[in-house]
């Protein structure tokens, strides 16, 4: 068996996308879009357009299937020959299923950074490969991280947290007598909401400046620098709720982390996750230009692969709440009523929202206590 032709094909595909011919192709596609849809959708943000143009969902799904069918699949050894390895990087196999073969798909990048994203041909998991060695993660985070999280951006973030909790209402409505851990608590924006709802709230973060800033902001809640096991108050466990706000995609060793989260949860405990969705219709439409491929993201989960992660780390069940985009959720979108209905329908039919909201149940007790109402709980046993 010789896969070298695939290498050539792949290399050519890359050369093609960055040449004038590639640009012409993209322009032609845009023109075709214009012919098909006219200018009616021009004023709709690109993050909403793919969900409201008639037929686009099916077209993007067909394009995705074709991309998967055509992209080469290679052994890890072949893949390693293709990529130079930087000092802070490491080659990976699929962390969800152990498959070592690689299907190179995307090369996101912007000013001064770029990386490669592969798909696991066995389970579909999307991840950055080469990844970043865990002990070198600090090199990835530029200073100024905490100042970035203030002002208008902070208000938007808090709104997003509230809407996510609302999507699982009444699970997070009342915090009294409940112990909560926010993993990756940053400057404490979520902990502030949590303490307001009465939670006995704790946080951990790897940015010392953020931790100082958070503790200035907070009243009863407390945040600490380091990993959970470094902080006695947290290592003691017994949490009713653990939250991961836009943290999951940053974890280089998710199985280890989730095993630890599971053991930190009390009987009846819950884990709440907000992360980018690898089934997003926007990813299928924009490829390497997808907004979920940010500089520091390492792994990209879907409703399928996050189930694997939770099952393998001992969780009993999981529920999902579709994400329709911030402005639709907040009721501030400028889309008309019928357009909003169409957007919602397409997000639901394709499991294609740009973000994914996940509620994981530690055990049967958690499912029994919180799994009722409109939530569909998928059991993970076996
Ligand atoms: Zn896999």
Boltz pocket constraint, residues with backbone or C-beta under 6 A from the ligand:
constraints:
  - pocket:
      binder: B
      contacts: [[A, 94], [A, 95], [A, 96], [A, 97], [A, 98], [A, 99], [A, 120], [A, 121], [A, 122], [A, 123], [A, 124], [A, 125]]
      max_distance: 6.0
